[in-house]
Amino acid sequence: MFRPARIAPCPAGRRSDMRILVILDCVETALPALETAGGLACRLGCHDIRVLQPQPATDPDYQSPDEGMPGNEARLHFARTIADRATQLHRICTDWAAATGHTTDTHWVERAGDIRATVAHEASGSNLVVMGRPHAGDAAAISPSLAGALYDARAAVVMAPLRAYATIGLNPVVAWHASPGLERAIASAWPLLEQARKVTVIIGESRLDTQPDPALVATLRHKGVTVAVERFISTDTDVGARIRALAAQGDLLVMGAYGRPHFLEWLFGGPTLDILTHALLPLLTHH
C-alpha cells in the first residue's frame, strides 16, 4: 500500500522556473527518489518535476560477440521485463503525485536508447537531478545514469535516502574538501543553505585545527544562519564512517565529486562505500 512521507507543507506563493529531473530506474528506490524530489521542490518553489524512466534499447545480456544474438524467446522476455518495470514505475509515480498534490507539476517521460546519453540529454536542461540510492551491488546498473548526469551533463545530482525525511535541507551538512566540484555543489545548494535552520561544516584533517574555517562559514553567519564546524582526524580507512557519523543529525549532505573514474570507485568500491549504500540522508554532489 502506498504511504506518502509526512513532509512539511510547502510555503504558499513561491514560484520558480527551475526544473527537477527524477530518474526512475529501480522499483525499490523509486518512491524515496520521488519523495526527495518533492521535498526539494517544496523548499525551492519548483513547479516542474520531470520524471525520466530510461530504458535500454538492447538486452544487456547480449552485449559482446561471444554472447551471440538473442533468440525470439529472449527478445520477448527482455521486452516484457522492460515493459513491466515501466508500468510499475509509472504507477508508483502516479500514486505519489496524486497523494502529495504534485499531479500538475509532474511530467512522465520514457526514453529507450543509450541510458547514459539519454540521462545526459535530459539532465542538461535541469537544475537538480534526483536518483535513487543504490544498494551495495548496484554499481553496474546505476553507473550509466550517474555518469550521464554527473560527468556528461555536469549537473547537480541528489542521491535519495533509503527512508523518508520530514525535512530536506533545513539542517544541511557540508563535507569540506576544497575543490571545484564542492564549489559547484555549494552553488547548487545555496538556496537551501542560506535559508537553513543550521548548517554543519565537517572538516577532515591530518592534525586537528590545522585548517582555518572556510569562507563559507563567515558568509552564512553574516546572513544570520547558524553554522557549526566539526573537525576530525581523517585516515584512509575511516573517512566514510566519520563523515556518516558526523552528518547523522542533518537532512542533506553536500559534497564535491572527484574526477571520473576515481569518484565512482570511491563510491562503489573504496573505503567510503558506506556513505552511499548505508547513509540515510540525501547526498547532493557535483563534478
Steps between C-alpha positions, in 0.01 A plus 500: 500500500630844404581720800629850419763649727392759752666804351453847646252711298648712223505878550224667305562740214854392409576459128807391312597427141729220612462137398568188704569181307427168673655187352296188573683182404434278803165409653645464852643855508236680293287628787793638705624681189159655438461599865842665495412689182172611654675626812751695291225642280320618812807672643602657169160599366542274197191417296661290227589143598601293197506126566720304260476124460803409286482167322782304334442447129685168499521210740807544724542119501600519131758776485804321359550271197573192712157534661333445164171645382181476708240260374132584468420374850783705651386812313142456621617444858716813486212708358257373766749572779553857381125559452409354839755715679383813318139423597594454867706819507227700328245378754727594791552845348130556434399390850766720660400805295131456585567446872733800536332759280761491223270378223527817290871547579616151401575403140571137410751419222613161366808481278657189343860504384845549644423570867804715566431721197128519580559607860766753394260660251218532751729609784654779296175695519442443873614683812510190719502130413359260762595133489424204723779392734655175378551191707850365547482280189335750265809670356464355151133593476524856621838606360367601153229724651736650756775555243257658254364747753813572702779495242342547157230755590699634800177528694446521874398149607303411811512138612179427686505339846358156570237638736279808501607820673254752643728779374775533243762773507384665822804356679753435224852370553792605278789251478783746444774407254590805290445420132316637196244222545420611853473863388244399239316278749478791746378731223224252412407460867527872580123573503474230769811602693410867537154412631614213721423472867856381562794410275772265621841507328712190562873510430737204493860583594825313549539700821214681674459876463757536224254638243326835543123515473400528132356832383162326467467503879534880531277561198215294641535648848487848347164401354378398845533125449618294795819314401684229692848378402591140582856373452639148506827319436471336162662175387470296184278243670251694708408810298162369385400378845606824667314717249194281534507524880551877507230556238243276669308790656465683170249462219725561195869426440673733253833392354705529182558213259850396402598452139391189321579215543628561852169629637305196381768275646484699822121466514468139401822329596708723723519543877209746503253267332279525808419867431301399194366158592438542874458871575139600539507869416484640145832569328541803269813491286646669193800436278 
